[in-house]
């Protein structure tokens, strides 16, 4: 889609809103098909805006009943996206604008604004959903205090802020803190509370509740524990205390995202908050913990300080992702957390940065803001925060954050405001660093070594490749964490951060007795592609001896990629260096079991396709699939005699606990069972499935059996046991597609989508099947093109009902330039068919148009 499209919104065009909104009073009379919303907006002209403007309010899908200013009826000009009141009818002094509208929550399948989920009323207003509730300046820089009255015969009536009154059929809530409309929330339904309490460092007693549907009460304890841990951590690490009398979380089955940080009333996708040992895996427990932390941390980084406009989305999301990563590392393992975060970054964000959907962390234009809730904004945004912290140091980072909270509390801020607090705190000039926010693409960092007369020199070169709309880029500031080891594995130069600021730059290390082995980009200190020729023997040395856990894992990962590439391209045999190195890690009881499990996880098929493409090869999904399975078998055979003992040693006795130590053992046990299954036909995995008393080992062993083409009886047993549990059944749907052989994936998807319990209008169920289709690399990219056609069919079907989810899932096509001419033609044909669909939403049309270029 061209940037000349008239719907394009540009950062450069930002203007302050014409009016201030001091206070909002809302009354909801709830009805499934005819909810009435009365709004009283206390307004005044904005002295920072251009004088003499008409008053424009956003509104979509609303039936206007009445409109009045200071009690006097007025007739606004209505159109499809809002209403306008001419400047001539606006009082010169502050005034109250009153409107009443009617909406139909029951028919709102887009799940934006006010909608219904299985009899429950709920809202989702970020980014621009509030305009589907009432007429309002639906933009983040308009911040107001909200008072809400809800009228309904449902037993639980919730909104933002503190409860200030309730009676038979009504409740009132008041939020004392100014907020933008995207943070508004309302929930009404027949709900049950899992209560808790917390006393802040300021002595405020806070009532906590997780609200769920009847029957889900037993899955809330972990979420409550995570919430309390998040509140305590934010006080301890950032000095931020909670600021209301209550904090409510509500679990909703129909939700487009993971969760939403509405002030004092967080609304969560059920799968992001509900967890019990019987129904949730260790990954689920960790995800619930992280998402609850993320949404709670938004109370300060997103709510108290929000973003001036949607171009600044990374200001709240990148910072809050970085904070939740810190939290998870503190509670679990920083090394394991860092590896997991980098795996996600490379899988999602690097692919985005290297294709037609590349955009800066702070975009400069968009058509539909929902399409910019991306890995670049979130994950790369967090990486930029991490780099800034490495450059200034822990102490100056803490001082800068204190200044940020003091200076901008209650404001809608920008990236410039954020960087200015660091400049004022540290005296550093950050205009070059700012390029990380304004330029797309993943920098390529090359490094060469020189050793002469006791001086070891590292020379770095950086290339910032062209991306859509940005053909040329200057050098960035790249913090490169480096350590040097001597030949016996001892560290001779501990980790230090080198600042690469030029296109070519050298750093010399003097006074060394012998040539060292360099450990470069420790902790993945910058989101770059490191291009370095390293002999296999040196990678094996780093795999065995590196004192930096990330780079030790990275050495094995890089070696595995090299081995797989040779197997794919030349039919080579697996490398003994790799197999020996992984064997040492697998059985090293001094290492964290979670780290050992990650080390045994081979690079994924999509990862290998990206690696081959970056090296100038055209990836063949079928050959990648075959080579990866062959390497897995070779690793199993290499470790084989000791695998039963490893599996036995990793059994966790006693009652289930989701703590990091127990979860790490279970992860290593499942890794050993996966290898054993290649040797014993799945006998050990079957035994584990039968004996499992928790979902981690039950579901994990089932997935292992399906992966080797077995497990039919276990699959049927799993379905019979969990057919009434909506969240567990989604695992059953997804694993069948994920584990299907490449030539069977399309048939499996068709079979599953014909089931009566495949509710394609529910985002979780849709993602479980159609999302798993695009995640099965060899199956989605099967030479027949069936995977492409199936995904296109389903996106066209979903788009009229839920354009947001359809648009986000369309990104499966973004990697089309990697592949051979036939696959490229089929993927482009699928995108063109999507573009030709009648009535296509602007969400999906923008995404398909950008991918087509």
Order of alpha helices (4+ residues) and beta strands (2+ residues): beta-beta-beta-beta-beta-beta-beta-beta-beta-beta-beta-beta-beta-beta-beta-beta-beta-beta-alpha-beta-beta-beta-alpha-beta-alpha-alpha-beta-alpha-alpha-beta-alpha-alpha-beta-beta-beta-beta-beta-beta-beta-alpha-alpha-alpha-alpha-alpha-alpha-alpha-alpha-alpha-alpha-alpha-alpha-alpha-alpha-alpha-alpha-alpha-alpha-alpha
